[in-house]
Amino acid sequence: MTIPASALAFTLPALAFLALAAPSASAQSSTSALAGAWAQRSSGEELTPVSRIRLVPNSSGSGLTPTPQTQVIPVQVERAMSLDIRPDGRFRWVIDKKRASGTTNSSCVIATREEKLGHVQVIGDQVTFVVTGGSSGSSDSCDPARATSGAGRQGPETYSYGTGGGGLRISGPGGVNWTFTRR
């Protein structure tokens, strides 16, 4: 039986596409090595954007005008994260953080929750969380009017990672250095 050349012209590109679309065995094994339910808990200083009111001389020079400004300062933050990665690479990452809402009243707390949904890609010692859905919200225990909620940020987040001793270490820019344990 002979196959007409016109049939091969369609079949070969289709086969090449399928080969490119299918994850390699090493990529599947790397992703499956990360599969499981992970947890992380820490407390420490993190660089955090904080709104402040600053008194700025007005244009007439006759007084000061209160002007809101955002500064990034180190703030004591309590962080708790759960990261669920399925063998097929899909993930759900929930991040809960708490910090004092200001320097004048330490009993007021800002709580934030971020949920990230998507899939994981592993290349060498790099893991990319491709975020395709989720949500983000915050509340202030002393000012309910400051509550926010909405869709979370989407896009890729790439980190260095390592496994060992039953843990998963993720590190990257901006002070990211988290160790997760299996839960």
C-alpha positions in Angstrom: 0.0 0.0 0.0 1.3 3.4 -0.9 0.4 6.7 0.8 -0.1 9.6 -1.5 2.4 12.5 -1.1 -0.5 14.9 -0.4 -1.5 12.9 2.6 2.1 12.9 4.0 2.2 16.7 3.6 -0.7 17.0 6.1 0.4 14.2 8.4 4.0 15.1 9.0 3.4 18.7 10.2 0.5 17.4 12.4 2.8 14.7 14.0 5.5 17.4 14.5 3.0 19.6 16.3 1.9 16.8 18.5 5.5 16.0 19.5 6.1 19.7 20.4 2.8 20.0 22.4 3.4 16.8 24.4 5.5 17.4 27.5 8.7 15.4 27.6 9.2 12.5 30.0 11.7 14.5 32.0 9.4 17.5 32.3 6.6 15.3 33.4 8.8 13.6 36.0 10.1 17.0 37.3 6.5 18.2 37.7 5.4 15.0 39.3 8.3 15.3 41.8 6.7 18.6 43.0 3.3 17.1 43.2 1.7 17.1 46.6 0.3 19.3 49.4 2.8 21.7 50.7 2.7 24.3 53.6 4.9 27.2 54.7 4.7 29.4 57.7 7.1 32.3 58.7 7.4 35.6 60.5 9.8 38.3 59.5 10.4 41.6 57.9 9.2 42.0 54.3 9.4 45.0 52.0 5.8 46.2 51.9 4.2 49.2 50.2 2.6 51.5 52.9 0.5 54.6 52.4 1.5 57.6 54.4 0.4 61.2 54.6 3.2 63.7 54.0 2.9 67.5 54.5 4.2 69.2 51.4 4.5 73.0 51.0 1.7 74.3 48.7 2.4 76.2 45.6 1.7 79.6 47.2 4.2 78.9 49.9 1.7 80.0 52.6 1.2 76.6 54.2 1.4 72.8 54.0 -0.8 70.5 52.1 -1.4 66.9 53.3 -0.4 64.6 50.4 -0.8 60.8 50.3 2.3 58.9 49.3 3.2 55.2 49.0 6.5 54.1 50.5 8.1 50.7 50.5 9.4 50.0 54.0 10.4 46.8 55.9 7.4 45.6 58.0 7.0 42.6 60.3 4.8 40.1 58.5 3.3 36.8 59.5 2.9 34.6 56.4 1.1 31.2 55.9 1.0 29.5 52.6 -0.5 26.3 51.2 0.5 25.0 47.8 -1.2 22.1 46.2 0.4 20.7 43.0 -1.3 17.9 41.1 0.7 15.3 39.2 -0.5 16.9 35.9 1.0 20.2 36.9 -2.1 22.1 37.9 -1.7 24.1 41.1 -3.6 26.1 43.7 -1.5 28.5 45.9 -3.1 30.3 48.8 -1.1 33.0 50.6 -2.3 34.6 53.9 -0.4 37.5 55.4 -0.9 39.7 58.5 0.8 42.9 59.5 0.3 45.9 61.7 -1.7 48.5 59.7 0.3 51.5 61.0 3.0 52.6 63.4 0.7 54.4 65.8 -1.7 51.6 66.8 -0.1 48.1 66.7 -3.4 46.5 67.6 -4.8 47.3 64.1 -4.0 44.5 61.6 -4.1 44.3 57.8 -4.9 40.8 56.6 -4.4 39.8 53.0 -5.3 36.6 51.1 -4.2 35.8 47.6 -5.2 32.7 45.7 -3.3 31.7 42.5 -4.5 29.0 40.1 -2.7 27.7 37.1 -0.1 25.2 36.0 3.6 24.6 36.8 6.4 24.3 34.3 9.8 22.9 35.3 13.0 23.5 33.4 16.2 22.4 35.2 16.3 24.0 38.6 13.7 26.7 37.6 10.0 26.4 38.3 7.5 28.7 36.6 4.0 29.1 38.1 1.8 30.2 35.1 -1.0 31.9 37.0 -4.3 31.9 34.9 -6.8 32.7 37.7 -7.4 33.4 41.3 -8.3 36.3 43.6 -6.9 38.8 46.0 -8.3 40.7 48.9 -7.4 42.5 52.1 -9.1 43.9 55.3 -8.1 46.3 58.0 -9.3 45.4 61.5 -9.6 49.1 62.5 -11.0 50.4 59.2 -13.5 48.2 57.4 -13.8 50.8 54.6 -10.3 49.9 53.5 -11.3 46.3 52.5 -10.5 45.3 49.0 -11.3 42.3 46.8 -10.9 41.3 43.2 -9.2 39.2 40.6 -5.6 38.3 41.3 -2.6 39.1 39.1 -2.1 36.7 36.2 1.1 35.7 34.3 4.2 33.7 34.9 6.2 33.7 38.1 9.7 32.0 37.9 11.7 30.9 40.8 14.7 28.7 41.6 13.7 25.5 43.4 15.2 22.5 45.2 13.8 19.5 46.9 15.3 17.4 49.6 14.6 16.1 53.1 10.9 16.1 52.5 10.9 19.9 51.7 10.5 22.2 48.8 12.7 25.3 48.7 11.6 28.2 46.5 13.8 31.3 46.1 13.9 34.3 43.8 14.1 38.1 43.5 12.5 40.4 46.1 13.6 38.4 49.1 11.8 35.2 48.2 13.3 32.4 50.2 10.6 30.0 51.3 10.8 26.4 52.6 7.7 24.3 52.3 7.0 21.0 54.1 4.6 18.3 53.1 1.3 18.5 54.9 
